[in-house]
């Protein structure tokens, strides 16, 4: 979406949007809209829940209380009248489009058979690009957690993130950018060494 786009032009394209739903009604909303020929995306993850006498494997929403909607703003009344839908996430009075790259990154993650889980929203950190495997080409923030590595992917509009477990050697660091938009590769940056089992990977990090 560009600043020169009119609301009519924005609505005419098949952008992705986020529906804010009633708690624990994400699946019902997604199924209802899908049954009415409306394309939706509800990313989920597997989690084990312990009850007093048993354990159960559940499929839970990666973004609780949200369902992604592809276009269909011309059917806004139908969408908003769906039981469980509160609103379309908007900026001002206009539905806010979500970047296609964010949706595709999340879609690749949930179909990759890699471990995926919700993560607190994270905007800053060491940005990397996946160079091999089912997530090849995806960019995100790399963190270490309990001896393994996670690639953090975010839906900026929702201020929410997810984490995907990755092999540290399947990613490569992205160039740092200065405020002027120039690569900071000419600066002398210390290398942060991340241990990965009996191997190690080195990524450049900004001085701080």
Buried (B, 14 or more C-beta within 10 A) or exposed (E): EEEEEEEEEBBEEEBBBBBBBEEEBBBBBBEBBBEEEBEBBBBBBEEEEEEEEEEEEEEBBBBEBBBBBBBBBEBBEBBEEBEBBEEBBEEEEEBBBBBEEBBEBBEBBBEBEBBBBBBEEBEEEBBBBBEEEBBEEBBBBBBEEEEBBBBBBBBEBBEBBBBBBBBBEBBEBBEBEEEEEEEBEEEEBEEBEBEBEEEEBEBBBEEE
